């Protein structure tokens, strides 16, 4: 453990890490697999283009249970929070920096980019488009993926732009071999307590012995629709839920002024999972727009990527405590 690390206010962490050096390198599988996360520096701004070392870092964090959200090769606040979460999980000083100790604990010998053969099943159940209007959504049979590339991006926790960058000439047809990252398998365990940190935009889940099991970037309410405060409990879990839109009880979308039943699907308003809370109308759920996690507000609920929500749902049961707090990222209590 480095004795030189000093804790930073988490509000500053988004600005502390960047990839040192000149222009971003080409996003090729061999370059990403050979990239060293030790090359990630601590300057004041991050490059706008995806970087192979950041792709590798994001995959390694995902494997370690410290979710960076969407794996896209871009440095930002969600990556900083994931590094801080990893430090907290490993009882290291929390500053969100990829120093030698963090890098050595994260590194493994497994490649982070591997080939994948598109199956016939991957091309099934797609829809042409997802309308924005809830009234139009309610007329659909399913709010499924709109392309094989989108389906693969969620399965492998990737941003769609990274999928396309790694496979610029692919049609993603059954039988095609494509490149994807290989994130971690779903974490196993029994969650005793969840913290939804509104200030940090982060969800932390703890085991019965108090150990920090997983951390996720999260959208937790908004200024217009704040999340609840205090302590609540998990009431139940619904996978692939339909969504009941009630403008009088929740919020008004567009010109829709009547109750609507919006069909299930990963592109539904609450994604692939709804973790119901004892506070009426509130829950922890997935999203149709994973790249927007902690970038735009929610209607009061706790929004995660679909894959993070699915992982968390597999570790909770009714009665699990959910505590809404306002602390800095990955500073467990």
C-alpha positions in Angstrom: 0.0 0.0 0.0 1.4 3.4 -1.0 2.0 5.6 2.0 1.9 8.7 -0.2 -1.8 8.5 -1.0 -4.0 11.3 0.5 -7.8 11.3 0.5 -9.4 13.8 -1.8 -12.9 15.2 -1.7 -14.9 13.0 -4.1 -16.3 16.0 -5.8 -12.8 16.6 -7.2 -12.2 13.0 -8.3 -13.7 13.5 -11.7 -10.9 16.0 -12.5 -7.9 14.1 -11.1 -7.3 11.3 -13.6 -6.4 11.3 -17.2 -4.4 9.3 -19.6 -1.0 10.8 -19.9 0.7 11.3 -23.2 -0.3 12.4 -26.6 -3.2 11.5 -28.9 -5.3 8.4 -28.1 -4.0 5.2 -29.6 -6.0 3.1 -32.1 -8.7 0.8 -30.6 -7.4 -2.6 -31.7 -7.9 -5.7 -29.7 -4.2 -6.5 -29.4 -3.5 -2.9 -28.4 -6.2 -2.9 -25.7 -5.0 -6.3 -24.4 -1.4 -5.1 -24.1 -2.2 -1.7 -22.7 -0.9 -0.9 -19.2 -3.2 0.7 -16.7 -0.1 2.0 -15.0 0.2 4.4 -17.9 -2.9 6.2 -16.7 -1.7 9.5 -15.1 -3.1 12.1 -12.8 -3.4 15.2 -14.9 -6.3 17.7 -14.7 -8.1 16.8 -17.9 -8.9 13.6 -19.8 -8.8 13.2 -23.6 -12.1 13.2 -25.4 -11.3 10.1 -27.5 -11.5 6.5 -26.1 -8.2 5.1 -24.9 -7.1 1.4 -24.9 -5.7 1.7 -21.3 -9.0 3.1 -20.1 -10.9 0.2 -21.8 -8.7 -2.2 -20.0 -9.1 -0.4 -16.7 -12.9 -0.4 -17.0 -13.0 -4.1 -17.7 -10.7 -4.9 -14.8 -12.8 -2.8 -12.4 -16.0 -4.5 -13.7 -14.4 -7.9 -13.0 -13.5 -6.8 -9.4 -17.1 -5.7 -8.6 -16.4 -2.0 -8.8 -18.6 -1.1 -11.8 -17.6 1.7 -14.1 -21.0 1.6 -15.7 -20.6 1.5 -19.5 -17.3 0.3 -20.7 -16.4 2.9 -23.4 -12.8 3.8 -23.0 -13.6 7.3 -21.8 -12.4 8.6 -18.5 -15.0 10.4 -16.4 -16.6 10.6 -13.0 -18.0 7.1 -13.1 -14.6 5.6 -13.6 -13.2 7.7 -10.8 -15.9 6.5 -8.5 -15.3 2.9 -9.6 -11.6 3.2 -8.7 -12.6 4.8 -5.3 -15.0 1.9 -4.8 -12.3 -0.7 -5.5 -10.0 1.0 -3.0 -12.8 0.9 -0.4 -13.5 -2.7 -1.1 -9.8 -3.5 -0.6 -9.4 -1.3 2.5 -7.0 1.1 0.7 -6.9 4.9 1.2 -9.8 6.2 -1.0 -8.6 8.8 -3.5 -9.7 7.4 -6.8 -6.2 7.3 -8.3 -4.8 4.4 -10.2 -1.4 4.2 -8.4 0.9 1.2 -8.5 -0.9 -0.6 -5.6 -4.3 -0.3 -7.3 -2.9 -1.3 -10.7 -1.1 -4.4 -9.3 -4.2 -5.5 -7.4 -6.4 -5.1 -10.5 -4.2 -6.6 -13.1 -4.8 -10.2 -14.2 -3.5 -12.3 -17.1 -6.8 -12.8 -18.9 -7.3 -10.8 -22.1 -9.9 -8.1 -21.8 -11.0 -8.3 -25.5 -11.9 -11.6 -27.1 -13.7 -12.8 -30.2 -17.3 -13.8 -30.2 -19.4 -15.5 -32.9 -22.8 -14.0 -33.5 -25.5 -16.6 -33.1 -28.9 -16.9 -34.7 -30.4 -16.3 -31.3 -28.7 -12.9 -31.1 -30.7 -11.8 -34.2 -34.1 -12.8 -32.8 -36.6 -10.6 -31.0 -35.4 -7.3 -32.3 -37.6 -4.3 -33.0 -37.2 -1.6 -35.6 -37.2 1.4 -33.3 -38.1 2.6 -29.8 -40.5 5.6 -29.9 -39.9 8.4 -27.4 -43.6 8.9 -26.7 -45.1 6.7 -24.0 -48.4 6.4 -25.8 -46.6 4.9 -28.8 -44.5 2.7 -26.6 -47.7 1.3 -25.0 -48.9 0.1 -28.5 -45.8 -2.1 -28.9 -45.5 -5.8 -28.1 -42.0 -5.5 -26.6 -39.4 -2.8 -26.0 -36.6 -5.1 -27.1 -33.2 -4.3 -28.6 -33.1 -2.5 -31.9 -30.0 -4.3 -33.3 -27.6 -7.2 -32.6 -24.9 -4.6 -31.9 -27.1 -3.1 -29.1 -27.9 -6.5 -27.7 -24.2 -7.4 -27.6 -23.2 -4.0 -26.1 -25.4 -4.7 -23.0 -24.4 -8.3 -22.7 -20.8 -7.3 -22.6 -21.3 -4.1 -20.6 -20.1 -1.9 -23.5 -21.0 1.4 -25.0 -22.4 0.9 -28.5 -19.8 3.3 -29.9 -17.0 1.0 -28.6 -18.8 -2.1 -30.1 -18.8 -0.3 -33.5 -15.2 1.0 -33.1 -13.9 -2.6 -32.5 -16.0 -3.9 -35.4 -16.1 -1.1 -38.1 -16.9 -3.4 -41.0 -19.2 -5.9 -39.3 -22.8 -6.4 -40.2 -23.3 -8.4 -36.9 -25.0 -11.1 -38.9 -25.3 -14.7 -37.5 -22.0 -16.5 -38.1 -19.9 -13.3 -38.0 -16.9 -13.2 -35.7 -16.8 -9.9 -33.7 -14.6 -8.4 -31.0 -16.1 -7.8 -27.5 -14.7 -7.1 -24.1 -15.0 -9.7 -21.4 -16.3 -8.2 -18.2 -16.8 -10.0 -14.9 -19.4 -12.7 -14.3 -22.2 -11.7 -12.0 -21.1 -11.3 -8.4 -22.5 -13.8 -5.9 -23.4 -13.1 -2.3 -26.1 -12.1 0.1 -26.7 -8.3 0.5 -27.7 -7.2 3.9 -27.7 -3.4 3.4 -27.7 -1.0 0.5 -26.7 2.6 0.5 -27.9 4.9 -2.2 -25.6 7.9 -2.0 -27.3 10.8 -3.6 -24.3 13.2 -3.4 -21.9 10.7 -4.9 -24.4 9.2 -7.4 -23.4 5.7 -6.3 -25.0 2.6 -4.9 -23.0 0.5 -2.4 -24.1 -3.0 -1.3 -22.8 -4.6 1.9 -22.8 -8.2 3.2 -23.9 -9.4 6.6 -20.4 -9.1 8.0 -20.2 -5.4 6.8 -17.9 -6.1 3.9 -18.5 -4.0 0.8 -19.6 -6.4 -1.9 -20.2 -4.2 -4.9 -20.4 -0.5 -6.0 -22.3 0.9 -8.9 -22.7 4.3 -10.5 -26.3 5.4 -10.2 -28.7 8.1 -11.1 -30.6 8.9 -7.8 -33.5 11.3 -8.3 -33.2 14.8 -9.7 -33.7 18.4 -8.5 -37.3 18.3 -9.8 -38.0 14.8 -8.6 -35.8 14.0 -5.6 -35.2 10.5 -4.3 -36.7 9.7 -0.9 -34.7 10.2 2.3 -34.1 7.9 5.2 -34.3 4.2 5.5 -36.5 1.9 3.5 -36.6 -1.8 2.6 -36.6 -4.1 -0.4 -40.2 -5.3 -1.0 -39.6 -7.6 -3.9 -37.9 -8.1 -7.3 -39.6 -8.1 -10.8 -37.6 -9.2 -13.8 -38.5 -7.9 -17.2 -41.3 -5.8 -15.7 -44.1 -4.0 -17.5 -44.3 -0.4 -16.6 -47.5 1.3 -15.4 -47.5 4.9 -16.3 -49.8 7.1 -14.2 -49.4 10.8 -14.8 -51.4 11.7 -11.7 -49.2 9.6 -9.4 -45.8 9.9 -10.9 -44.9 12.4 -13.7 -46.3 13.7 -17.0 -44.6 12.5 -20.2 -45.4 14.4 -23.3 -49.1 14.9 -23.9 -50.1 11.6 -22.2 -52.7 12.2 -19.6 -54.1 8.7 -19.0 -52.8 5.6 -17.4 -50.8 3.4 -19.8 -49.3 -0.1 -19.6 -45.9 0.0 -21.3 -44.6 -3.5 -22.3 -41.5 -5.2 -21.0 -38.1 -5.1 -22.5 -34.5 -3.8 -22.0 -35.6 -0.5 -23.7 -38.5 0.0 -21.3 -38.6 2.9 -18.9 -37.2 0.8 -16.0 -35.1 -1.6 -18.1 -34.8 -5.3 -17.3 -35.3 -5.3 -13.5 -37.4 -3.5 -10.9 -36.3 -3.8 -7.2 -39.4 -2.6 -5.4 -39.0 -0.6 -2.2 -41.4 -0.1 0.7 -41.6 3.6 -0.1 -44.6 3.6 -2.6 -43.8 4.2 -6.3 -40.0 4.0 -5.7 -37.5 1.4 -6.7 -34.0 0.5 -7.9 -34.2 -0.4 -11.6 -32.4 -0.6 -14.9 -32.4 1.8 -17.8 -32.8 2.0 -21.6 -29.9 4.5 -21.7 -26.9 3.1 -19.8 -24.5 5.8 -21.0 -26.6 8.4 -19.2 -26.2 6.9 -15.7 -25.4 9.7 -13.3 -25.4 12.1 -16.3 -29.1 13.1 -16.2 -31.7 12.9 -13.4 -34.4 10.3 -12.8 -38.0 10.6 -11.6 -37.0 10.0 -8.0 -35.9 6.4 -8.3 -32.5 4.8 -8.3 -31.4 4.0 -11.8 -28.5 1.6 -12.7 -27.4 0.0 -15.9 -29.4 -3.1 -16.7 -26.5 -5.4 -16.0 -25.8 -3.8 -12.6 -29.4 -3.9 -11.7 -29.7 -7.5 -12.6 -26.6 -8.4 -10.6 -27.9 -6.5 -7.5 -31.3 -8.1 -7.9 -29.7 -11.6 -7.7 -28.2 -10.7 -4.3 -31.2 -9.2 -2.5 -34.3 -10.5 -0.8 -37.3 -8.8 0.7 -36.4 -7.0 3.9 -32.9 -5.8 2.8 -32.4 -2.3 4.2 -32.0 0.6 1.7 -30.6 3.7 3.2 -30.6 7.0 1.3 -27.6 9.0 2.3 -25.5 12.1 1.2 -21.9 11.3 1.5 -18.9 11.3 -0.8 -18.3 8.3 -3.1 -17.2 5.0 -1.8 -16.7 6.2 1.8 -18.5 3.4 3.7 -20.0 3.8 7.1 
